[in-house]
């Protein structure tokens, strides 16, 4: 394929196993020019570190088979599933605002597609499985810490009800990988509704014969209700497709903001068409509320800071809209007008989802929310460096007659006027305060993957001790139920840790 600089596929000597499968390959079959057949690197001594058994069962995969030698070998990339034809996929993308005409899976392979228990088609991909034609000088490998980070955080996001790719497993390969010195290598098995990205469309837009087939494939897979619409006219399927992606991504970023999640590297190649969170590289959750929070070591200008995420996502969607212009109308001015109108809806969608989510966090009905009540609380939290996750749980405690948790986060004299307005809003909406507090607890987590806890768990896991990771994973995948023996998992990081804390992509 010309997109991958005509790189030949390596000769596959990998053995084949039936421990996973059968796998389908509708994407590679329909859009062959966007893929390169490839084989993962060998894994000298694969060892299963974690396996998501409930996810495996929902995919119709046998847990015992996955834990067996053949299953672990497949999950490491050393063995190819029977009848599977692994491919590296091609895409372009804007990275930190600059356009890169060819990116692609530099350390990942799409093994194929499965049909899950809900009859949904999903991708099964390996990440960290070795170099591909898209590695751009990188080694294509991954190390234990970042792969376990993605496993942990993606499962936490799923438990919070946020659309996300899922992690099936992490396998240590037995190969040392050089990052900050030699570190143990690992491969993550990732499940996604698809790996179609804005960057996929940015690449296809340069090849006019690929754009419509790619859009039709994405519509059929993710927005099937649009397939019956015509290809042209004021209500064509492609305009509906753009509007659908705008709506889903606006809802997604609103949910990120509700839980204090910072993605860290919101490039267009990390923006999915499905509306799922993908690529947990330098991601993190805020402790102290500050919209200018940046964790990623490579985000020097703060482009992807916490408070800028909605604006960046809208910018990414504008790049997506540009790729679809030839499909929206044969008349350029009409196409631009249609795209502009669809994009203009992002702000309304985001505000609606954000306010509705904040209403739930504050125990209010949507109709009872005054946006200034939300904004004034955020201003208070910022001014007094209040913990994001803890504050909303403390507000529920306040309603139960226990002021101590909130007093530990906000000075009573500073917060009293706002609390009076909030309680008045609650009274207007009706309902007893203890029951409102219970409802708040169902949407406000006690446990999120706090940075100091994740850091400690990943350091221990890299040294061979998985116990801290397993304890943290158990808490964040049951985030709304407080446990008497886990108070240390709900406390924010000490200031000495938070100051200057940075996350890394792991490449």
C-alpha positions in Angstrom: 0.0 0.0 0.0 1.4 3.4 -1.0 0.2 5.0 2.2 2.7 3.0 4.2 5.6 3.7 1.9 5.2 0.3 0.2 6.5 -1.4 3.3 6.4 -5.2 2.8 4.8 -7.4 5.5 7.3 -9.4 7.5 7.5 -13.1 6.8 5.3 -14.6 9.5 6.8 -17.5 11.3 4.5 -17.2 14.3 2.6 -20.3 15.3 -1.2 -20.3 15.1 -3.7 -21.0 18.0 -7.5 -21.3 18.3 -7.5 -19.9 21.9 -9.1 -16.7 20.5 -11.5 -16.5 17.7 -13.0 -16.7 15.2 -12.0 -13.1 14.3 -13.5 -11.1 11.4 -11.8 -8.4 9.4 -14.5 -6.2 7.9 -12.4 -3.0 8.2 -9.3 -4.5 6.4 -11.6 -6.1 3.8 -13.5 -2.9 3.0 -10.6 -0.5 3.3 -7.5 -2.4 2.4 -5.5 0.7 1.4 -5.6 1.9 5.0 -4.0 -1.2 6.4 -0.7 -3.1 6.2 -0.6 -6.9 7.0 1.9 -7.3 9.8 3.1 -9.6 12.5 3.9 -8.8 16.1 7.4 -9.3 17.5 8.2 -12.4 19.4 7.8 -12.4 23.2 10.7 -14.2 24.8 8.9 -15.2 28.0 5.2 -14.0 28.1 3.6 -13.8 31.5 0.0 -12.8 32.1 -0.1 -9.9 34.6 -3.8 -9.0 34.6 -6.9 -10.4 32.7 -10.3 -8.7 32.6 -12.4 -11.9 33.0 -15.8 -10.2 32.8 -14.8 -8.5 29.6 -13.5 -11.7 28.2 -16.8 -13.5 29.0 -18.8 -10.7 27.3 -16.7 -11.3 24.2 -17.4 -15.0 24.2 -13.8 -15.8 25.1 -12.9 -18.6 27.4 -11.1 -17.4 30.5 -9.4 -20.7 31.0 -8.1 -20.6 27.4 -6.8 -17.1 27.7 -5.0 -18.0 30.9 -3.4 -21.0 29.2 -0.1 -20.9 27.4 -1.7 -20.4 24.0 -4.0 -17.7 25.2 -1.2 -15.8 26.8 1.0 -16.2 23.7 -1.8 -14.7 21.6 -2.2 -11.8 24.0 1.5 -11.1 23.8 1.5 -11.2 20.0 3.9 -14.2 19.8 1.1 -16.5 18.5 -1.4 -15.5 15.8 -5.1 -16.5 16.3 -6.3 -19.0 13.7 -7.7 -17.4 10.6 -6.7 -13.9 11.8 -4.8 -11.5 9.5 -3.3 -8.9 11.8 -2.9 -5.4 10.3 -1.4 -2.1 11.3 -3.8 0.7 10.4 -2.9 4.0 8.8 -4.0 7.5 9.7 -2.9 11.1 9.7 -3.5 13.6 12.4 -2.9 17.0 14.0 -0.6 16.7 17.0 -0.5 19.7 19.3 -2.0 21.7 16.4 0.5 20.7 13.8 -0.4 18.4 10.9 1.3 15.1 10.4 0.4 13.6 7.0 1.1 10.0 8.0 1.0 8.5 11.5 -0.6 5.1 11.9 -0.2 2.2 14.4 3.5 2.6 15.3 3.3 0.0 18.1 -0.1 -1.6 17.6 -1.7 -4.4 15.6 -5.4 -4.9 14.9 -5.9 -8.6 15.4 -9.4 -8.6 14.1 -13.0 -8.1 15.2 -15.4 -9.9 17.5 -19.1 -9.8 18.1 -19.8 -9.3 21.8 -22.7 -10.5 23.9 -24.8 -7.5 22.9 -24.3 -8.2 19.2 -21.9 -5.3 18.8 -18.9 -5.5 16.6 -15.6 -4.6 18.4 -11.9 -4.5 17.6 -9.3 -6.5 19.4 -6.0 -4.7 19.2 -2.5 -5.3 20.6 -0.6 -2.3 21.9 3.2 -2.5 22.4 3.6 -5.5 20.1 6.7 -4.3 18.2 7.7 -2.0 15.3 5.5 -1.6 12.2 5.9 0.5 9.0 4.5 3.4 10.9 6.9 3.4 13.9 8.8 6.4 12.6 12.0 5.4 14.2 10.5 4.1 17.4 11.0 0.6 18.7 7.3 -0.2 18.7 7.4 -1.7 22.2 5.7 -0.7 25.5 6.6 -1.2 29.1 4.7 -2.5 32.1 3.9 0.7 33.8 2.1 2.6 31.0 0.2 -0.5 29.9 -1.0 -1.1 33.4 -2.0 2.6 33.6 -4.2 2.2 30.6 -5.7 -1.0 32.0 -6.4 0.6 35.3 -7.7 4.0 34.1 -9.8 2.6 31.2 -11.5 0.1 33.6 -12.1 3.0 36.1 -13.7 5.1 33.3 -15.9 2.2 32.4 -17.1 1.9 36.0 -17.8 5.6 36.0 -20.1 5.1 33.0 -17.9 7.0 30.6 -17.6 5.7 27.0 -14.2 4.2 26.7 -12.1 1.6 25.0 -11.5 -1.4 27.4 -8.4 -3.4 28.3 -8.6 -7.1 28.1 -5.1 -8.0 29.4 -1.6 -6.9 30.1 1.2 -9.5 29.4 4.8 -9.0 30.3 6.9 -10.1 27.3 10.2 -11.0 29.1 11.9 -8.4 26.9 13.6 -5.4 28.4 12.7 -2.1 26.7 14.8 1.0 27.1 13.1 4.1 28.4 14.6 5.5 31.6 17.1 2.7 31.5 15.9 -0.9 31.0 12.3 -1.5 31.9 10.2 -4.7 31.6 8.3 -4.8 28.3 4.6 -5.5 28.1 1.7 -5.8 25.6 -1.8 -4.5 26.2 -4.8 -6.1 24.6 -7.4 -3.4 23.9 -11.1 -3.7 22.9 -12.8 -0.8 21.1 -16.0 -0.2 19.2 -13.5 0.6 16.5 -10.2 2.3 16.1 -11.6 4.8 13.5 -10.3 8.3 14.3 -10.6 11.8 13.0 -7.0 11.1 11.8 -8.3 8.2 9.7 -10.5 10.6 7.8 -7.7 13.2 7.6 -5.7 10.6 5.7 -8.6 9.3 3.5 -9.5 12.9 2.5 -6.2 13.0 0.5 -7.4 10.0 -1.5 -10.8 10.9 -3.0 -11.6 7.2 -3.8 -11.3 6.3 -0.1 -13.4 9.0 1.6 -16.9 7.9 0.8 -16.2 4.2 1.4 -14.6 5.1 4.8 -17.6 7.3 5.7 -20.1 4.6 4.7 -18.2 2.0 6.7 -18.2 4.2 9.8 -21.9 5.0 9.4 -22.8 1.4 9.0 -20.8 0.4 12.1 -21.5 3.3 14.4 -24.5 5.2 13.1 -26.5 2.6 11.3 -29.7 4.6 11.4 -28.2 7.0 8.9 -27.5 4.4 6.3 -30.9 4.7 4.7 -30.5 8.5 4.1 -29.5 9.7 0.6 -25.9 10.5 -0.3 -26.8 14.1 -1.3 -29.3 16.8 -0.5 -29.9 18.9 2.6 -30.5 15.9 4.8 -27.8 13.6 3.5 -26.2 10.8 5.5 -22.9 12.5 5.7 -24.2 15.6 7.3 -26.1 13.4 9.8 -22.8 11.5 10.4 -21.0 14.8 11.2 -23.8 15.9 13.5 -23.7 12.5 15.3 -20.0 12.6 15.9 -20.3 16.2 17.2 -23.0 15.2 19.6 -21.2 12.1 21.0 -17.9 13.9 21.5 -19.6 16.9 23.2 -21.2 14.4 25.6 -17.9 12.6 26.1 -15.9 15.6 27.0 -18.6 16.8 29.4 -18.3 13.5 31.2 -14.5 14.0 31.4 -15.1 17.3 33.1 -17.6 15.9 35.6 -15.0 13.5 37.0 -11.9 15.7 36.7 -10.3 13.6 34.0 -7.4 15.1 32.0 -6.7 13.1 28.8 -3.3 14.8 28.2 -2.8 14.3 24.5 -6.0 15.2 22.6 -4.6 15.0 19.1 -7.0 14.3 16.3 -5.6 10.8 16.0 -6.8 10.3 19.5 -10.4 11.5 18.8 -12.6 8.6 17.9 -15.6 8.5 15.5 -17.5 6.3 17.9 -17.3 8.7 20.8 -15.2 6.6 23.1 -12.2 7.7 25.1 -9.0 6.2 23.6 -5.2 6.2 24.2 -4.6 6.6 27.9 -1.0 7.9 27.7 -0.2 10.8 30.0 -3.8 10.9 31.4 -4.5 11.7 35.0 -7.3 12.9 37.4 -7.1 16.2 39.1 -7.0 16.5 42.9 -7.1 20.3 43.5 -9.5 22.0 41.2 -7.7 24.2 38.7 -8.8 24.5 35.1 -5.2 25.2 34.1 -3.9 21.8 35.4 -1.5 20.1 33.0 0.1 16.7 33.8 1.6 15.6 30.5 5.3 16.1 30.2 5.1 16.9 26.5 2.3 19.5 26.8 4.7 22.4 27.3 2.2 25.1 26.3 -0.8 23.7 28.2 -2.8 23.2 25.1 -4.5 20.1 26.6 -5.0 21.5 30.1 -8.1 20.4 32.0 -10.2 23.5 31.3 -9.3 23.7 27.7 -10.5 20.2 26.7 -13.9 21.2 25.4 -12.4 23.9 23.1 -9.7 21.5 21.9 -12.3 18.9 21.1 -14.3 21.4 19.1 -11.2 22.3 17.2 -10.6 18.6 16.4 -14.1 18.2 15.2 -13.6 21.2 12.9 -10.7 19.2 11.3 -13.1 16.3 10.9 -15.7 18.5 9.3 -13.1 19.7 6.8 -12.5 16.1 5.6 -16.2 15.6 4.9 -16.7 18.7 2.8 -16.7 16.9 -0.5 -19.4 14.6 0.7 -21.7 17.3 2.2 -22.3 19.1 -1.1 -20.7 19.4 -4.6 -20.9 23.2 -4.1 -18.0 24.3 -1.8 -19.9 27.2 -0.3 -22.9 25.0 0.5 -20.6 22.4 2.0 -18.9 24.9 4.3 -22.2 26.4 5.4 -23.5 22.9 6.3 -20.3 22.0 8.2 -20.3 25.3 10.0 -23.9 24.8 11.2 -23.2 21.3 12.4 -20.1 22.4 14.3 -21.9 25.4 15.8 -24.1 22.9 17.6 -21.2 21.7 19.7 -21.4 24.5 22.2 -25.1 23.9 22.9 -24.6 20.1 23.1 -21.7 20.5 25.5 -23.4 23.0 27.8 -26.5 20.8 27.9 -24.5 17.7 28.9 -22.2 19.6 31.3 -25.1 21.3 33.1 -27.2 18.2 33.3 -24.2 16.2 34.8 -23.4 19.0 37.3 -27.1 19.1 38.3 -26.9 15.4 39.2 -23.6 15.9 41.1 -25.4 18.7 43.1 -28.6 16.8 43.7 -30.7 19.1 41.5 -33.1 18.5 38.7 -32.0 19.8 35.3 -34.7 22.4 35.3 -33.7 23.7 38.7 -30.1 24.5 37.8 -28.9 28.0 37.6 -25.7 28.0 35.7 -24.3 30.7 37.9 -24.7 28.3 40.9 -22.4 25.9 39.2 -19.9 28.5 38.1 -19.8 30.1 41.6 -19.1 26.8 43.2 -16.2 26.2 40.8 -14.9 29.7 41.5 -15.0 28.9 45.3 -13.2 25.5 44.7 -10.5 27.1 42.6 -9.9 30.0 45.1 -9.5 27.6 48.0 -7.8 24.8 46.1 -10.5 22.3 47.0 -10.3 18.7 46.0 -12.6 18.0 43.0 -13.7 14.5 43.9 -13.9 15.0 47.6 -16.0 18.2 47.5 -19.0 16.6 45.8 -19.0 13.8 48.3 -18.6 16.3 51.1 -21.7 18.2 49.9 -23.8 15.0 50.3 -22.4 14.6 53.9 -23.4 18.2 54.5 -27.0 17.3 53.7 -26.8 14.4 56.1 -25.9 16.8 58.9 -22.1 16.2 58.9 -20.3 19.5 58.1 -16.8 18.2 58.9 -15.8 16.8 55.5 -16.7 20.1 53.7 -15.1 22.2 56.4 -11.9 20.4 55.6 -12.1 21.5 52.0 -13.7 25.0 52.0 -13.7 27.7 54.7 -17.2 27.8 56.2 -17.4 31.6 56.1 -16.4 31.6 52.4 -18.8 28.9 51.4 -21.8 29.8 53.5 -23.5 32.1 51.0 -23.2 29.6 48.2 -24.5 26.8 50.5 -27.6 28.8 51.3 -28.3 29.3 47.6 -27.8 25.6 46.9 -30.1 24.5 49.7 -32.7 26.9 48.5 -32.4 25.4 45.0 -32.8 21.9 46.5 -35.9 23.0 48.5 -37.4 24.4 45.3 -36.9 21.1 43.6 -38.5 19.2 46.5 -37.3 16.0 48.1 -35.8 15.2 51.5 -32.1 16.1 51.9 -31.0 12.6 53.1 -32.5 11.0 50.0 -31.0 13.7 47.8 -27.6 12.9 49.4 -28.0 9.3 48.5 -28.8 10.2 44.9 -25.7 12.4 44.8 -23.6 9.5 46.1 -24.7 7.4 43.1 -23.1 9.8 40.7 -20.2 11.2 42.7 -17.4 8.7 43.1 -15.5 8.1 46.3 -12.6 6.5 44.4 -10.8 7.6 41.3 -7.3 6.7 40.1 -5.6 9.4 42.1 -2.1 10.1 40.7 -0.1 9.3 43.8 -1.9 6.0 44.2 -1.5 5.1 40.5 2.2 6.1 40.6 2.9 3.9 43.7 0.9 0.9 42.2 2.7 1.1 38.9 6.2 1.3 40.5 5.4 -1.7 42.7 4.0 -3.6 39.7 7.1 -2.8 37.6 9.1 -4.4 40.5 6.9 -7.5 40.4 4.4 -6.7 43.2 0.9 -6.5 41.8 -0.9 -6.3 45.2 -1.2 -2.5 45.3 -2.5 -2.4 41.7 -5.1 -5.1 42.4 -6.3 -3.2 45.5 -6.6 0.1 43.7 -8.3 -1.6 40.7 -10.9 -3.1 42.9 -11.7 0.2 44.5 -11.9 2.3 41.3 -14.0 -0.3 39.5 -16.6 0.0 42.4 -16.2 3.8 42.7 -19.4 4.9 44.4 -19.4 2.6 47.5 -17.3 3.8 50.4 -15.3 1.1 52.2 -14.3 1.4 55.8 -10.9 -0.1 55.1 -10.0 2.1 52.2 -9.9 5.6 53.5 -6.3 6.0 52.2 -7.6 5.5 48.7 -10.0 8.5 48.8 -7.6 11.1 50.1 -5.9 13.6 47.7 -2.2 13.5 47.1 0.0 15.3 49.5 1.2 18.7 48.3 4.7 17.4 48.2 3.7 14.9 45.6 1.4 17.1 43.5 3.9 19.9 43.0 5.4 19.4 39.6 3.9 15.9 39.1 4.1 14.8 35.4 2.8 11.9 33.4 4.5 10.3 30.4 3.3 8.6 27.2 5.6 5.6 27.7 7.0 5.8 24.1 
